[in-house]
Amino acid sequence: MGERDTNKTTTTSEFRGFLYKWTNYMRGYQRRWFVLSNGLFSYYRMQISASDLPLTTACRGTINLLNAFITSVNDCNFAISNGGSQTWHLKASSEAEKMRWLTGLELQKNTTQMEMDEEDNISIPDANDIQNDNRILSVKLEDLTTCNSMIIKHWSALHKVLGDLDTLPRLDSDEVALQLKCLTERATLFKISSNAMRNSCSEYLTLAQTHKKKLLKALHFERDQRIRLEETIEVLAKQHMQLEQSCRRSNSLGRSQSPPGTDDEHSDDEFYDAFQEFEKSSGGRSGSIHRRNPSAASFDGSTGSGISRELTEDNLSSNSDEDVTALENGDASKHSGLPNDVRKSGGLGRSQTPPETVTKRPTTPLKRQRRTTIREKPEMGLNLWSTMKNCIGKELSKIPMPVNFSEPLSMLQRLTEEMEYSRILDQAAATSDQWEQLALVAGFTASAYSTTASQRTTKPFNPLLGETYDCDRVDDLGWRSLAEQVSHHPPACAIHVEGRGWTSWQEFTMTSKFRGKYLQVIPQGTAHLRFEKSGNHYTWRKVTTTIHNIIVGRLWIDQSGEMDIINHKTGDKCHLKYSAYSYFTRETPRKVTGMVMDKDGDARYIISGTWDDHIEGAKVVYGKRKANSDEKPKLHTTQPRVLWQRVYPPSTYEKMYHFTEFACSLNEPEPDCAPTDSRLRPDQRMLEDGNWQKSNEQKMRLEEKQRLARRLREAEIAGADGGRISGDWEPTWFQKQLDPQTGSIIHKFSGDYWDCKQKQHWQKCPSIF
């Protein structure tokens, strides 16, 4: 099928010609121009001459032969792959043509490998090696200068003899013979000098190339060393600054915050937060002392508007490591200056603090070290016979899903994981441009899907009715959240997040459709986001998630659909389109495109990128495009800026359920959390510890306990209502309210959870574990 080009060469430096490349099932094999040069195998739509090869704009793809795999399929077909996602299926016009290409490919691959091995064998030179090489190059350069002088000298003599040849007709035979002999001698000397010059140039070039490789390797080594040194110095500088601030703060606390009547020998063991200057500046009582509570941080109101950014950042940078260690370990009994009731509680000042000395300002959050890894997932297969044996005689609705398909996180924690890139919302809260803010919100909505881009296809645990999860990251990320399972039929989760200048909440529920080969998950809830400074209120609904290869094959997840992010205050809107992956298209996989429009429908920002890697936004500086116009847009934009960039975890995290560092910290055990918290769920904890059998047993026990509690609740309500059976459930921390933006009933945060956590009042929490 293939045709050879007459200009094709069979040298190792370059190999060119036509081959047929497989594209897709609709178009089959298509004729393409292939070029093999310098260890790179590239193809083009049409024939490209050798002079046009540096212009890579027409190149459709390139494979580096260094790590390539070359496979012969049949008489005329062969395949080449880079060992990753790029594989080309090619067809030649004949078997001889295929063998010529395979020979050229293998020869180029071996040559490239040999060159790489030679570079690897070059050691990093030291100062003496460099001096020796420079001395040798100087000697060779002097030899070149000498050869050059000899060539000039012999060329002058030869040129003079050639000039005397004009007199040969007037000379006799002996003189002619003498002149020819002299010419031969001069030519021979010039030839010897030229050969010596050529050899010296070759030696000098070889030494210079070797010296260049050594210098490049030394340069790369020094650059890496410099980068590591800069990072080390930066870390040391930060630690030094924190230690200085801690020392100054500790000294000032020891002098100004010592309680009356306390001995000096015990004054250094007391831990207080200095609020005097802040109280004086805000008009508060200067004599009030706020004791530090390591287990909770209270906010003024449910939206977190009482957080003072200046106060939080100042205290975050000044807490000493000794304070953190003492408070986290609860080792307060050794401090003789503390009251007995405080010593017994294992911390400093909880509900025992006198009311007149407690202020309503947020307690200073103590930054603590969180875990970044979890136990690796065991290599255990699924025993289908054991699973089927446990299902014999049970109702279909009571057959549990084995934990083999699960990950050690609940759905409540997966919803909280969407806040991993909350710094984008901090940037949006700080900007005064309403369209830039909307573009940043668009980037944040796309970041929520990045966790499904890898091979993370495990299922989170379904929360039990009344199960909760709180995540207090005020100390490092500036936000805290609470999620609760507010309904079981249908399943629904409510989450409320309070950040620096913004508040987010949503009620997540979904419907699913099984299509044979894939499963579609269609979210039904609406997400809300409000910025306090601007008053902008945004809402959006998530796109459809599709899980492919449910029955056979490797699971993979795709996102598709359209999303409208609406600013209910200004009328601005951002329309995003998540393109579904298709085998029959050339579009970029997982592509996201969109546009930020004002209330009149004029374009203000252009959004582009992929939901698994990054989202960019370009501001429209000239031109208009109506939202409902079919005309081709004529827009002039600025250089795109990155709105969101995914942070990839190390490759070792593939064995940890493909979790990111943030996901690894979500299920870390914490003290003083609610008894219904997901971190206390036994089956989930056993799965994380690698005990799958006990995890399955606990999962069955919890689900049966939930069914029993539902039957008892329905029986109690039925008896109270005179026979009417109702399964209504009242959430603990959320209340049903009318959503003014959507007009539907949603569950909103009641606002009393963090106060109850600080006081450890969990009387109204149900017993679900």
Buried (B, 14 or more C-beta within 10 A) or exposed (E): BBEBEEEBBEEBEBBBBBBBBBBEEEEEBEBBBBBBBEBBBBBBEEBBEEEEBEEEEEBEEEBBBBEBEBEEEEEBBBBBBBEEEEBBBBBBBEEEBBBBBBEBBEBBBEBBBEEEEEEEEEEEBEEEBBEEBEEBBEEBEEBBEBBEEBBEEBBEBBEEBEEEEEEEEEEEEEEBEEBEEBBEBBBEBBEEBBEBBEEBBEBBEEBBEEBEBBEEBBEEEEEEEEEEEEEEEEEEEEEEEBEEBBEEBBEEBBEEBBEEEEEEEBBBBBBBBBBBEBBEEEEBEEEBBBBBBBBBBBBEEBBBEEBBEEBBEBBBBBBBEEBBEBBBEBEBEEBEBBEEEBBEBBBBBBEBBEEEEBBEBBBBBBBBEBEBBBEEBEEEEEEEEEBEEBEEEEEEEEEBBBBBEBBBBBBBBBBBBBBBBBBBBBBBBEBEBBBBBBBBBBBBBBBBBBBBBBEBBBBBBBBBBBBBBBBBBBBEBBBBBBBBBBBBEEBBBBBBBBBBBBBBBBBBBBEEEEEEEBBBBBBEBBBBBBBBEBEBBBBBBBBBBBBBEEEEEEBBBBBBBEBEBBBBBBEBBBBBBBBBBEEEEEEBBBBBBBBBBBEEBBBBBBBBBBBBBBBBBBBBEEEBBEEEEEEEEEBEBEEBEEBBBBEEBEEEBBBBBBBBBBBBBBBEEBEBBBEBBBBBBBBBBBBBBEBBEBBBBBBBEBBEBBEEBBEEBBEEBBEEEEEEEEBEBEBBBBBEEEBEEEEEEBBBBBBEBBEBBBEEEBEEBBEBB
